[in-house]
Amino acid sequence: MSKTKQNCLLSAFCTILFYILCSGIVSVIFLHSVGQGGEGGDASSYLAKGNAYLDHGELDLAISEFQEAVRLKPDDAKAHLGMGRAYLRKNQYDPAIEQFKEALRLKPDFAEAYGNLGNAYYCTGQYDEAINQYKKTVELKPDYAKAYLDLGTAYGQKGQYDQATEQIKRAVELKPDYAKAYLTLGWVYGSDGQYDLAIEQFEKALSLEPGNAMAYYNLACAYSQKGQYDEAIKNAKRSLEIDPEDKEARDLLTRLEKRKKLW
């Protein structure tokens, strides 16, 4: 799993940063029933195929299908949304933003387009713009837990921890089994120096997803900040058991073991 983390022994706290919104992890399995668009299809068939390709990580093929859908039906907001999502997953943020804005021009009450536009702004570090878009999302869909999580994550990146905590707790109220929300809330508490509360949230995430390597990694970071190196090492090792290829977790374990010897 690709993660962006800071060195939790040298900085205030290790962060999950783009894990929540900008992960590039996709499935490599594909449905053999989805073929090329071919001639003679209508816009809806190209849109359906584009979404199928998108769901299975075939991003270039998805873009081609969405482009054909738009050619046949330029005012199809869903096709512009799909194309934007594909560009977003390719880390091509300018065309993604362009497509999301076009979707919103065509359908001003399109909550999903606001959320994805927020994601694009978030991934480019434009947190104020992201927050504005996420706020519009929750106005349109006040029961959408992910929108509150995204909003809280953006506040967290700005160091506005009270606002971040408020929004993420709202996500948990709406979806009590939301492991990613507990993980992110732990990150917020840890970033604010509240390591005991951070540990509590990471443990909640693990109770829901026992195989979450990121949660173990962040537990290791939190315990290291408290000077509890045995616990930190134990959790770093657990993270590596789950994801042996995680170089950052391996580097963390090495630093922890060296720090313990000097303790």
C-alpha positions as a printed NumPy array, in Angstrom:
array([[  0.   ,   0.   ,   0.   ],
       [  1.347,   3.382,  -0.936],
       [  1.411,   5.759,   2.032],
       [  2.878,   9.184,   2.699],
       [  4.161,   9.396,   6.256],
       [  6.528,  11.626,   8.141],
       [  9.315,  10.325,  10.344],
       [  7.474,   9.966,  13.633],
       [ 10.7  ,  10.047,  15.675],
       [ 11.803,  13.353,  14.194],
       [  8.564,  15.227,  13.614],
       [  5.594,  15.928,  15.855],
       [  3.712,  12.861,  14.744],
       [  3.535,  10.529,  11.798],
       [  0.636,  11.304,   9.513],
       [ -1.516,   9.406,   7.103],
       [ -1.768,  12.404,   4.771],
       [ -2.895,  11.261,   1.347],
       [ -3.861,   7.732,   2.367],
       [ -7.461,   8.755,   2.97 ],
       [ -8.111,  10.655,  -0.238],
       [ -5.299,  10.106,  -2.693],
       [ -4.468,   6.414,  -2.527],
       [ -3.66 ,   4.935,  -5.895],
       [ -4.466,   1.375,  -4.871],
       [ -6.894,  -0.281,  -7.288],
       [ -8.004,  -3.774,  -8.165],
       [ -6.206,  -5.454, -11.054],
       [ -8.998,  -7.984, -11.666],
       [-11.192,  -7.072, -14.601],
       [-14.532,  -8.196, -15.904],
       [-14.155, -10.006, -19.201],
       [-17.701,  -9.002, -20.046],
       [-16.626,  -5.362, -20.476],
       [-15.4  ,  -4.825, -23.981],
       [-14.504,  -1.863, -26.142],
       [-17.216,   0.699, -26.782],
       [-17.255,   0.053, -30.502],
       [-19.462,   1.837, -33.   ],
       [-23.167,   2.238, -32.666],
       [-23.38 ,   2.522, -28.87 ],
       [-25.317,   5.285, -27.16 ],
       [-23.986,   7.63 , -24.47 ],
       [-25.378,   5.559, -21.618],
       [-23.568,   2.419, -22.779],
       [-20.249,   4.274, -22.98 ],
       [-20.897,   5.727, -19.536],
       [-21.586,   2.263, -18.098],
       [-18.434,   0.849, -19.649],
       [-16.399,   3.806, -18.447],
       [-17.602,   3.235, -14.889],
       [-16.804,  -0.478, -15.135],
       [-13.272,   0.251, -16.328],
       [-12.884,   2.872, -13.609],
       [-14.032,   0.473, -10.892],
       [-11.344,  -2.001, -11.934],
       [ -8.473,   0.419, -12.388],
       [ -8.352,   0.518, -16.205],
       [ -8.099,   4.286, -16.161],
       [ -7.055,   5.064, -19.731],
       [ -9.811,   2.848, -21.09 ],
       [-12.264,   4.494, -18.723],
       [-11.292,   7.95 , -19.972],
       [-11.776,   6.858, -23.584],
       [-15.28 ,   5.596, -22.808],
       [-16.222,   8.753, -20.909],
       [-14.9  ,  10.931, -23.717],
       [-17.098,   9.069, -26.189],
       [-20.085,   9.458, -23.859],
       [-19.446,  13.2  , -23.701],
       [-19.062,  13.412, -27.462],
       [-22.483,  11.842, -27.892],
       [-24.081,  13.699, -24.993],
       [-22.091,  16.814, -23.998],
       [-24.48 ,  17.73 , -21.185],
       [-24.063,  14.405, -19.332],
       [-22.826,  15.489, -15.904],
       [-22.178,  11.88 , -14.848],
       [-19.822,  11.319, -17.778],
       [-17.83 ,  14.423, -16.848],
       [-17.755,  13.221, -13.24 ],
       [-16.489,   9.803, -14.293],
       [-13.796,  11.29 , -16.486],
       [-12.718,  13.554, -13.641],
       [-12.498,  10.611, -11.265],
       [-10.303,   8.717, -13.719],
       [ -7.977,  11.701, -14.128],
       [ -7.894,  12.106, -10.344],
       [ -6.754,   8.511,  -9.887],
       [ -4.052,   9.115, -12.5  ],
       [ -2.903,  12.103, -10.396],
       [ -3.75 ,  14.421, -13.287],
       [ -5.351,  17.067, -11.164],
       [ -5.884,  19.926, -13.625],
       [ -8.024,  17.92 , -16.065],
       [ -9.795,  16.305, -13.107],
       [-10.73 ,  19.71 , -11.691],
       [-11.861,  20.844, -15.139],
       [-14.194,  17.869, -15.502],
       [-15.645,  18.195, -12.   ],
       [-16.359,  21.886, -12.58 ],
       [-18.074,  21.069, -15.859],
       [-20.192,  18.446, -14.109],
       [-21.23 ,  21.079, -11.575],
       [-21.992,  23.623, -14.272],
       [-24.359,  21.104, -15.789],
       [-25.786,  19.929, -12.46 ],
       [-25.271,  22.496,  -9.661],
       [-26.71 ,  20.194,  -6.974],
       [-24.353,  17.287,  -7.781],
       [-23.041,  16.365,  -4.322],
       [-20.656,  13.699,  -5.631],
       [-19.027,  16.202,  -7.977],
       [-18.436,  18.64 ,  -5.093],
       [-16.864,  15.845,  -3.061],
       [-14.558,  14.777,  -5.865],
       [-13.604,  18.367,  -6.616],
       [-12.717,  18.663,  -2.951],
       [-10.561,  15.561,  -3.274],
       [ -8.704,  17.055,  -6.23 ],
       [ -8.035,  20.265,  -4.308],
       [ -6.986,  18.243,  -1.261],
       [ -4.481,  16.215,  -3.267],
       [ -2.871,  19.418,  -4.55 ],
       [ -2.602,  20.865,  -1.058],
       [ -5.37 ,  23.432,  -1.583],
       [ -7.049,  22.676,   1.718],
       [ -9.194,  25.812,   1.932],
       [-10.691,  25.063,  -1.469],
       [-11.174,  21.434,  -0.474],
       [-13.003,  22.475,   2.685],
       [-15.333,  24.712,   0.678],
       [-16.269,  21.831,  -1.611],
       [-16.735,  19.343,   1.231],
       [-19.02 ,  21.8  ,   3.008],
       [-21.194,  21.942,  -0.092],
       [-21.248,  18.156,  -0.155],
       [-22.555,  17.852,   3.398],
       [-25.118,  20.582,   2.758],
       [-26.518,  18.487,  -0.074],
       [-26.041,  15.107,   1.644],
       [-26.103,  15.673,   5.409],
       [-26.173,  11.921,   6.081],
       [-23.041,  11.125,   4.022],
       [-20.383,   9.977,   6.491],
       [-17.462,  10.1  ,   4.048],
       [-18.039,  13.788,   3.337],
       [-17.632,  14.597,   7.045],
       [-14.503,  12.452,   7.179],
       [-13.046,  14.254,   4.161],
       [-13.925,  17.63 ,   5.671],
       [-12.318,  16.683,   8.986],
       [ -9.199,  15.407,   7.25 ],
       [ -8.778,  18.71 ,   5.405],
       [ -9.172,  20.646,   8.65 ],
       [ -6.556,  18.37 ,  10.179],
       [ -4.091,  19.197,   7.435],
       [ -4.524,  22.872,   8.292],
       [ -3.841,  22.19 ,  11.97 ],
       [ -7.422,  23.095,  12.905],
       [ -7.786,  20.113,  15.194],
       [-10.972,  21.083,  17.005],
       [-12.846,  21.467,  13.725],
       [-11.282,  18.267,  12.426],
       [-12.352,  16.312,  15.495],
       [-15.896,  17.671,  15.312],
       [-16.365,  16.636,  11.695],
       [-14.815,  13.186,  12.036],
       [-16.895,  12.433,  15.111],
       [-19.93 ,  13.298,  13.021],
       [-18.794,  10.715,  10.465],
       [-18.542,   8.103,  13.225],
       [-22.004,   8.987,  14.527],
       [-23.409,   8.328,  11.085],
       [-21.327,   5.19 ,  10.528],
       [-20.167,   3.612,  13.818],
       [-18.202,   0.861,  12.053],
       [-16.173,   3.34 ,   9.987],
       [-12.622,   2.105,  10.605],
       [-11.048,   4.746,   8.376],
       [-12.72 ,   7.474,  10.438],
       [-11.272,   6.106,  13.686],
       [ -7.858,   5.881,  12.039],
       [ -8.082,   9.481,  10.883],
       [ -9.357,  10.682,  14.248],
       [ -6.339,   9.014,  15.814],
       [ -4.1  ,  10.894,  13.401],
       [ -5.752,  14.176,  14.405],
       [ -5.298,  13.491,  18.115],
       [ -1.701,  12.425,  17.554],
       [ -0.943,  15.502,  15.475],
       [ -2.308,  17.556,  18.377],
       [ -0.059,  15.765,  20.872],
       [ -2.916,  13.795,  22.488],
       [ -1.249,  10.417,  22.178],
       [ -3.436,   8.47 ,  24.603],
       [ -6.543,   9.5  ,  22.687],
       [ -4.765,   8.669,  19.437],
       [ -3.952,   5.179,  20.683],
       [ -7.57 ,   4.661,  21.703],
       [ -8.766,   5.517,  18.183],
       [ -6.187,   3.327,  16.459],
       [ -7.265,   0.433,  18.661],
       [-10.877,   1.037,  17.647],
       [ -9.853,   0.951,  13.995],
       [ -8.087,  -2.362,  14.591],
       [-11.108,  -3.833,  16.338],
       [-12.957,  -3.295,  13.06 ],
       [-10.079,  -4.102,  10.694],
       [ -7.572,  -6.386,  12.47 ],
       [ -5.383,  -6.534,   9.377],
       [ -4.908,  -2.786,   8.984],
       [ -1.143,  -2.264,   8.722],
       [ -1.537,   1.522,   8.762],
       [ -3.225,   1.391,  12.174],
       [ -0.372,  -0.658,  13.632],
       [  2.154,   1.731,  12.104],
       [  0.416,   4.707,  13.675],
       [  0.163,   2.909,  17.006],
       [  3.923,   2.449,  16.854],
       [  4.317,   6.163,  16.215],
       [  2.055,   7.118,  19.11 ],
       [  3.782,   4.796,  21.556],
       [  7.175,   6.068,  20.435],
       [  6.097,   9.624,  21.237],
       [  5.205,   8.45 ,  24.747],
       [  8.615,   6.795,  25.11 ],
       [  7.027,   3.325,  25.298],
       [  9.462,   1.706,  22.908],
       [  8.556,  -1.909,  23.647],
       [  4.959,  -1.25 ,  22.633],
       [  6.101,   0.812,  19.663],
       [  8.398,  -1.972,  18.438],
       [  5.683,  -4.59 ,  18.897],
       [  3.254,  -2.625,  16.737],
       [  5.847,  -1.79 ,  14.096],
       [  6.614,  -5.502,  13.8  ],
       [  2.908,  -6.289,  13.518],
       [  2.585,  -3.748,  10.725],
       [  5.443,  -5.442,   8.879],
       [  3.916,  -8.875,   9.354],
       [  0.871,  -7.625,   7.491],
       [  2.784,  -5.626,   4.884],
       [  6.374,  -6.924,   4.636],
       [  7.144,  -4.621,   1.691],
       [  6.462,  -1.426,   3.645],
       [  9.849,   0.296,   3.664],
       [  8.655,   3.096,   5.933],
       [  7.5  ,   0.662,   8.598],
       [ 10.815,  -1.199,   8.337],
       [ 12.75 ,   2.058,   8.683],
       [ 10.598,   2.976,  11.66 ],
       [ 11.34 ,  -0.355,  13.341],
       [ 15.082,   0.162,  12.809],
       [ 14.943,   3.627,  14.358],
       [ 12.886,   2.394,  17.289],
       [ 15.304,  -0.421,  18.056],
       [ 18.229,   2.01 ,  17.948],
       [ 16.386,   4.464,  20.154],
       [ 15.569,   1.748,  22.678],
       [ 19.254,   0.883,  23.012],
       [ 20.015,   4.51 ,  23.855],
       [ 17.126,   4.797,  26.297]])
